[in-house]
């Protein structure tokens, strides 16, 4: 067995490279995984790529199997699907999801991988981490039957939230984005689409995921009295102004944060493993393929990530494929 692998490292903000790395010997309760696909979440990973993680958030932003430190050199990523080549018999040969960076092979504890259900293709399973974020957001938001809801921001997280909300009975839902190209994604998900100017108001709940000051301001404008904005955006080192004058207090509006790093207190009896397993089950829906908007080879990552960061590649989730031989 080849005990080396290749991994993508961010050498410094804006510059990355593929490096050869050694693999540790596998312990009794560990697995050796050969990667089939990984995914680039354009929001968080491009923020890391450009060096936009504030120094005060270095610890909070660490990925589970990150190596190195921000701003770099650092090996960062958390959407990885592979096949277990060595490990406990129940896992050997299984397709699994792991919160691991972009690397051809890796060794992790067996408890760190989650089997991908048979109805979920490996290429779609790279979305598990983002759908898990959407699950946690909806546990926080606790939408009700018949709610009027807008999701502002048609990126990877926003579209994942919209896809799950589309299954709620009686919900009147719009996906709102300034980019008209997101209309095709909304249609694939079975969700109405609107520009920020044309979005319907009087919403009971607005889920904000555009990571822009304008999007957050528009989210407040769309609320009904006593409505809530659930804020999913992470702004990194950017400062954001919010209009809390005008009718904010008289309409008794609420802005509430949600973050996937902690299981929602509304589901305190659930574990991280429960939440991820649920996300993988939800990925049986083929409509979610609409969230994978591009694909490239692993060896091309040093050129692909700058294009994603600049917007030259306007991706939601960009999927990375690996040589079957590892």
N, C-alpha and C positions, 0 to 999 in steps of 0.2 A: 504494500500500500504506500502510495506517495504521501509522505508526511510533511509536505509543504503546500502552500496555497497562495493565491494572489488576492490582494485586498486593495480597495480604493482608500487613499489617505488624502485629507485636505492638508497640504503642506503649509499653506498660509492663506489668509483671506483672498479668494479669487483664483487660487491655483491649487490643483490637485494632481495626483499621479497614482498609477497602479503599481504596487510594490509586491515583491515576493515576501511571504512571511512563513515562519515555522509553526507547525502545529504541535501542541503538547501531547504527550501520551494520554490515551483515553483511560479514565478511571472506571471502576466497576459500575458506578451509577451515572455514567456520562454517555453521550452519544456523539458519533461523528456524522455530520450532515454534509451532503453534497448539494450545493445551491442549484436550484432550477431557475428561479426568478427572484429578483428583489424589486422594490418599488421606491421611487423618489417622490416624497410628498413635497410639492413645489413650494408651499408656504414655509414650513419650518426648515427644511433642508437648505433651501436657497438663502434663507436668513443666516443660517450657520455658515454657508459657503462664502457669503460676503463679509463675515466677521461681525454680524449685527447682534450677537448675544451680549447683553450688558454684563459687566464684571460681577455685579451683585446677584446674577442669576446663573452663574456657571454651575453651581452645584445642582440647582433645581432642573436645569436643562440637560443634565447628563443622561445619555441613553443607557439602557441596561448593560450592554456589552461594549460601551465606548472605550476606546484606548486613546491615550493622550489627553490634552486639555485644550479648552478654548483659549484664544482664537485659532490655535494650531501650533504644531502638527496635531491632527486629531482624526481618528477613524470613527465616523458617525453614521448612523442609520438605524432603522428599526422595522423595516418591512421585508422579511425574508422568508421564502418558501423553498424547501428542499426535501431531499430523500434521505432517510436514515440509513447509512451504509453499515455502521457498527453500533451495537448497543444492546439493551435488553431485548429479549425475543419478541415481546409484544409490540415493540416499536420498529424493529428491523424491517426495512423495506417500505415503511409507511411514509407518505407525504405529510410534512409537518410545517407549521408556521412558527417562526421564532422572531423575537425582537432583536435581530442581529444586523450589523452593518453589511455593506456590499463586499462580499468575500466568497471565493469559489468553494471553499470547504471550511468547516469550523468544528470545534469541540466545545460542547456546553453540557451542563447538568441535564439529565433526562427530564427533570421537572420544568425546564425552561422551554420545552417544545410542546406544541399542542397539535394533535393529529387533525388533519383537514378532513372533514366529512366527505364521504364518497361522492355525493352529488355536486361538490364544489370543485371546479377545475383548478389546477395549480396556478394557472395564470391569473385567475380572478382572486385567489386567496391572498395575493399581495395587498389587497384592500382591507384585510382584517383589522389592522391597527387603526385605520381611519374610521371604519364602521364601528369599532369599539369606542372611539371618541364620540361618535354620534349616539350610540346607546347610552353612554354616561350623560351626555347632554340632555337627552330626553328623560332620563331618570331625574335629573335636576329640574327640568322644565315642567314635568308632570302635566302634559297637555290633556284636555278633556274632550269627550265626544262632542262634536259640533263646534269646536273652537275655530275662530278665524285667525289664521297664522300666516306670517310671511317669513321666509328665510332670505335674508339680505346678504348676498355674497355667494356666487355660484362657483366657488372653488371646490377643492376636494372634500373638505369637511362640510361645507354648506350643502353640496349636492348629496352627500351621504345622509345628512339629517333630513333633507327633503325626501329622499328615497324611502326612508323609514316612516316619515310622517304621512306619506301617500297611502300607507296601509291602515291609517287610523280611520275608524268609521265616522262619517259625517263632517270631517275636517274640511274647511275651505282654505286652500293652500295656494300660495304663489311663491315661486322662486324669483327673486329680484336681483338683477345684475346689470351693470352698465355696458357689458360686452354682449352684443346681440347674438354672438356665436353660441352663447350658453343656452339659447332657446332650443337648439337641437338636442342638447343633453337633457333639458327639462322635459321635452317631448318624449324622449326615450324612457324617462323615469315615470311618465304618466302624470306630470305636474304642470300646472299653468305657469307661464312665464310673463314677466313684465319688466320694463325699464324702471329705473328709480322714479322717473317723472310720472309714469303711468300706473304705478303700484297702487293697489287698493288700500285705503286707510281703515281706521276703526278696528284694528287688529287686537285680539286678546293677548296674543303672544307674538313677539318678533325675535327670531334667532338671528343674531348678527355674526357673520363670519367673513366679512370682506377685508378686515384688517386695515380699514381706512377711516379717517376722521369723518369724511363725508357720509360713509355708509352708516356709521354709528349715529350721526345726527339725523339722517333720514329714517333710521329705525325708530327713534323716539317720536318723530313726526307721524309715523304710521300707527301708533298705538291708540287704542280706545282708552277712556278714563280708567285708571287703576290697572292698566295693562303692564306687561313686563317685557323688557328686553333682556334676553339671555345672551351674554357676551362670550363668544367663543374665540374671538381674535386674540392673537398674541402679538404685541407691537414691538417686542424686542427693545431696542434702545431709542425708539421714537416717542416723543411726547404727543399727547392727544388732548385737544380742547373739546369740551362738551357743554352745550347750552343748557345749563341748569337753572336759568332764569325763566322769563316768559311764563308759560303755563305748566312748567314741570311740576311745581308743588301743588298748584290748584287742581291739577288733573291726577295727582297722587300716583305718578309714574314710578316704576321700579327698574333699576339696572342691576342685574345680578351676574356674577361671574360663574363660569364652569370650567373645570380643568380636569383632564383625564388622569393626571397623576394620582388622584385619590378617588376611590369608589364613592359615588354619590351617597351622602348621608341618608338620603331617602331609601337607599337599598343597603343599609348597613350590614345586613346578614349575608350579602353576596361577597364573594372574593374576586380578586383580579382574574383568577382562572375561570370562574363562572362567567364573568363579563366577556372575556375573549372567546370562550366556547360559544356563547350566544351570538357574538358577532360572526363567527365562522358559520354557524347554522343559517344565519340570515343571508349569507352570501350564496345560498342555493338559488337565489333569484337572478336569472340571466340579465335582467334589466340593468344590474349594477355594472355590467361590462362597459356601459357608456362612460364610466368614470376613468377608464384606462384610455388615454387619448394619444399615446405615443409609445414607441418601443425602440430600444437600441441594444447593441451588444455591450457586454460588461467592459470590454477593452476600450470602448469609445467614451466611457464616463468622463475622462479628463476634458474632453471637448464638449460633451453634452451638458454638464452642469453649468458652465458659464453661459451657455445658450438658454438654459432654463432660468437662470438667475436674471438675465437681461430681458427676458420675455420674448426672445427670438423664437423659442419653442414655447407656444402658449398652452402648456399642458395642465391637466388636472393631476392625475397620477401618471407618471412616466415609468413604464415598466422596463426593467433591465433583464435581458435573457443571458443565460450562461451556456458555455460549451457543454454538451452532454457528457463529455469525457472528463469534465472538471478541470 
